[in-house]
Amino acid sequence: MFSSNRNGNFEIYMMNPDGSQQVRLTKHRANDLDPVFSPTGEDILFVSERSGERDLYIMRADGLGERPVFRTAPAYTVHIYCQSRWQWTSTDC
């Protein structure tokens, strides 16, 4: 899974380990970035700029059911980046 701007803005894609069968999962004019799988592999958490800010969204692994999880307040400058895991530890601070 990766994000690419091959069509003008960043979208999220899924592919086989050998690079074949690349499938675009998001289709929005705003950038969709930094995808990570949930621990079960059933969902994908990603960053989207749909509101003009970097917000967290979640969708099913098939790309359906997109919905916001966390919206950034416009008065704050917040930069959200997803990491490759969902659980923070004391070494992350």
Backbone as JSON, one array per atom type, in Angstrom:
{
  "sequence": "MFSSNRNGNFEIYMMNPDGSQQVRLTKHRANDLDPVFSPTGEDILFVSERSGERDLYIMRADGLGERPVFRTAPAYTVHIYCQSRWQWTSTDC",
  "N": [[0.85, -1.16, 0.0], [0.5, 2.24, -0.76], [0.99, 5.82, -1.29], [0.53, 7.99, -4.06], [1.23, 10.6, -6.4], [0.66, 10.39, -9.09], [-1.49, 11.07, -10.72], [-1.84, 13.78, -10.43], [-2.73, 14.68, -7.86], [-2.17, 13.42, -4.52], [-3.08, 10.08, -4.0], [-4.32, 6.99, -2.57], [-3.07, 3.75, -3.02], [-3.28, 0.21, -3.59], [-1.35, -2.76, -3.93], [0.1, -5.8, -5.24], [2.85, -7.62, -3.7], [4.85, -7.85, -5.66], [4.5, -5.63, -7.2], [2.52, -5.71, -9.09], [-0.93, -5.48, -10.26], [-1.97, -2.9, -9.39], [-4.19, -0.95, -7.59], [-6.29, 1.78, -7.31], [-7.39, 3.23, -4.36], [-8.48, 5.53, -3.13], [-10.34, 8.35, -4.29], [-10.29, 11.39, -4.68], [-10.22, 14.97, -4.94], [-8.55, 16.23, -3.18], [-5.42, 15.79, -1.4], [-4.57, 12.51, -0.35], [-2.85, 10.7, 1.98], [-0.09, 8.81, 3.49], [-0.92, 6.06, 4.29], [-1.87, 3.45, 6.59], [-2.28, 0.11, 7.76], [-4.84, -1.21, 9.89], [-4.47, -3.05, 13.0], [-5.84, -5.48, 12.58], [-5.93, -5.63, 9.86], [-8.18, -5.07, 8.45], [-8.98, -2.47, 8.1], [-7.95, 0.83, 6.96], [-6.04, 3.5, 7.98], [-5.59, 6.9, 7.24], [-4.15, 10.04, 6.15], [-5.82, 12.96, 5.16], [-6.36, 15.86, 3.13], [-8.82, 17.03, 2.76], [-10.45, 18.92, 4.04], [-8.95, 21.12, 3.88], [-7.15, 21.14, 5.84], [-4.88, 18.88, 7.53], [-6.34, 15.97, 8.18], [-7.39, 12.99, 9.95], [-8.53, 10.03, 8.47], [-10.53, 7.05, 8.03], [-10.92, 3.96, 6.35], [-12.34, 0.99, 4.87], [-10.35, -1.88, 4.01], [-10.8, -2.41, 1.35], [-11.19, 0.02, 0.24], [-13.64, 1.23, 0.51], [-16.23, 2.95, 2.41], [-15.17, 5.34, 3.52], [-14.45, 7.64, 6.12], [-14.25, 10.49, 8.32], [-12.03, 10.56, 11.12], [-10.62, 12.14, 12.88], [-10.65, 15.56, 13.07], [-8.8, 18.44, 12.28], [-8.52, 21.46, 14.04], [-9.01, 24.61, 12.53], [-7.7, 26.84, 13.64], [-5.37, 25.97, 14.67], [-2.02, 24.98, 14.0], [-1.32, 22.04, 12.86], [0.42, 19.14, 12.15], [-0.18, 16.13, 10.89], [0.99, 12.9, 10.69], [0.88, 9.63, 9.64], [2.09, 6.63, 11.12], [3.76, 3.45, 10.84], [2.47, 1.8, 12.62], [-0.16, 1.25, 15.05], [-0.08, 1.61, 17.75], [1.13, 3.53, 20.36], [4.2, 3.87, 22.09], [6.27, 4.33, 25.03], [8.69, 5.14, 24.01], [8.15, 6.72, 21.85], [7.92, 9.39, 22.38]],
  "CA": [[0.0, 0.0, 0.0], [1.32, 3.45, -0.89], [0.32, 6.98, -1.88], [1.24, 8.49, -5.24], [0.61, 11.75, -7.08], [0.77, 10.14, -10.53], [-2.61, 11.68, -11.43], [-1.95, 15.19, -10.1], [-2.76, 14.82, -6.41], [-1.85, 12.15, -3.88], [-4.14, 9.11, -3.74], [-3.82, 5.77, -1.95], [-3.12, 2.59, -3.9], [-2.93, -1.11, -3.08], [-0.73, -3.57, -4.97], [0.75, -7.04, -4.83], [4.25, -7.41, -3.33], [5.71, -7.74, -6.84], [4.17, -4.39, -7.9], [1.43, -5.92, -10.05], [-2.32, -5.24, -9.87], [-2.12, -1.67, -8.61], [-5.58, -0.52, -7.54], [-6.46, 3.06, -6.62], [-8.42, 3.1, -3.33], [-9.13, 6.82, -2.88], [-10.6, 9.15, -5.49], [-10.72, 12.71, -4.2], [-9.34, 16.0, -5.49], [-7.57, 16.59, -2.15], [-4.38, 14.79, -1.17], [-4.74, 11.42, 0.6], [-1.45, 10.33, 2.22], [0.39, 8.1, 4.68], [-1.83, 4.99, 4.72], [-1.4, 2.35, 7.44], [-3.3, -0.88, 8.07], [-5.21, -1.47, 11.28], [-3.87, -4.3, 13.45], [-6.54, -6.63, 12.0], [-5.81, -5.6, 8.41], [-9.5, -4.83, 7.86], [-9.17, -1.03, 7.87], [-6.78, 1.65, 6.63], [-6.04, 4.86, 8.5], [-4.79, 7.74, 6.36], [-4.25, 11.49, 6.28], [-6.43, 13.6, 3.99], [-6.44, 17.32, 3.19], [-10.13, 17.36, 2.19], [-11.01, 20.11, 4.68], [-7.95, 22.17, 3.81], [-6.22, 20.81, 6.92], [-4.54, 17.44, 7.54], [-7.24, 15.24, 9.06], [-7.3, 11.53, 9.89], [-9.68, 9.31, 7.94], [-10.43, 5.6, 8.05], [-11.73, 3.27, 5.34], [-12.11, -0.45, 4.83], [-9.18, -2.24, 3.19], [-11.19, -2.42, -0.06], [-11.32, 1.41, -0.2], [-15.0, 1.72, 0.74], [-16.57, 3.37, 3.76], [-14.31, 6.42, 4.03], [-15.08, 8.57, 7.06], [-13.27, 11.19, 9.15], [-11.83, 10.08, 12.49], [-10.14, 13.28, 13.66], [-10.55, 16.78, 12.28], [-7.91, 19.45, 12.84], [-9.12, 22.79, 14.19], [-8.31, 25.55, 11.65], [-6.91, 27.82, 14.39], [-4.12, 25.35, 15.1], [-1.15, 24.42, 12.98], [-1.05, 20.67, 13.26], [0.87, 18.28, 11.06], [-0.43, 14.74, 11.25], [1.61, 11.91, 9.82], [0.65, 8.26, 10.12], [3.26, 5.77, 11.21], [3.45, 2.09, 10.42], [1.83, 1.04, 13.69], [-1.28, 1.96, 15.67], [0.06, 1.68, 19.2], [2.25, 4.35, 20.78], [4.94, 3.38, 23.25], [6.98, 5.41, 25.73], [9.84, 5.57, 23.22], [7.7, 7.58, 20.76], [7.9, 10.8, 22.81]],
  "C": [[0.91, 1.23, 0.0], [0.46, 4.6, -1.37], [1.2, 7.5, -3.01], [0.48, 9.67, -5.81], [0.68, 11.61, -8.6], [-0.36, 10.76, -11.34], [-2.84, 13.13, -11.02], [-2.01, 15.47, -8.61], [-2.52, 13.45, -5.79], [-3.11, 11.33, -3.6], [-3.5, 7.86, -3.16], [-4.08, 4.59, -2.88], [-2.76, 1.33, -3.12], [-2.3, -1.87, -4.23], [-0.2, -4.86, -4.38], [2.21, -6.75, -4.48], [5.2, -7.25, -4.53], [5.42, -6.49, -7.67], [3.03, -4.52, -8.9], [0.07, -5.59, -9.42], [-2.47, -4.03, -8.94], [-3.55, -1.17, -8.74], [-5.65, 0.78, -6.73], [-7.63, 2.94, -5.64], [-9.16, 4.39, -3.05], [-9.27, 7.57, -4.19], [-11.17, 10.49, -5.04], [-9.74, 13.75, -4.71], [-8.31, 16.5, -4.47], [-6.55, 15.47, -1.99], [-4.8, 13.79, -0.09], [-3.37, 10.76, 0.75], [-1.29, 9.37, 3.39], [-0.54, 6.98, 5.15], [-1.14, 3.96, 5.61], [-2.57, 1.41, 7.7], [-3.61, -0.89, 9.56], [-4.54, -2.78, 11.71], [-4.54, -5.55, 12.87], [-6.38, -6.72, 10.5], [-7.12, -5.32, 7.7], [-9.73, -3.37, 7.5], [-7.84, -0.36, 7.55], [-7.0, 3.04, 7.22], [-5.16, 5.69, 7.59], [-5.03, 9.21, 6.65], [-4.86, 12.04, 5.0], [-6.49, 15.11, 4.22], [-7.77, 17.82, 2.64], [-10.74, 18.62, 2.78], [-10.09, 21.32, 4.54], [-6.9, 22.03, 4.91], [-5.89, 19.33, 6.81], [-5.38, 16.75, 8.61], [-7.02, 13.75, 8.91], [-8.62, 10.96, 9.4], [-9.44, 7.82, 8.09], [-11.32, 5.07, 6.93], [-11.46, 1.78, 5.45], [-10.95, -0.73, 3.88], [-9.51, -2.31, 1.71], [-11.4, -1.01, -0.61], [-12.7, 2.0, 0.01], [-15.18, 2.18, 2.18], [-15.67, 4.44, 4.35], [-15.09, 7.3, 4.99], [-14.0, 9.25, 7.9], [-13.22, 10.59, 10.55], [-11.45, 11.24, 13.39], [-10.0, 14.47, 12.73], [-9.69, 17.8, 13.01], [-8.63, 20.78, 12.92], [-8.33, 23.78, 13.34], [-7.42, 26.55, 12.39], [-5.55, 27.27, 14.81], [-3.32, 24.87, 13.91], [-0.74, 23.04, 13.46], [-0.63, 19.89, 12.03], [0.73, 16.84, 11.52], [0.25, 13.86, 10.22], [1.35, 10.55, 10.42], [1.97, 7.52, 10.16], [2.82, 4.35, 10.91], [2.9, 1.21, 11.54], [0.74, 1.89, 14.33], [-1.12, 2.13, 17.17], [1.31, 2.48, 19.55], [2.9, 3.71, 22.0], [5.68, 4.55, 23.88], [8.19, 5.91, 24.95], [9.46, 6.49, 22.07], [7.73, 9.06, 21.12], [9.27, 11.41, 22.74]]
}
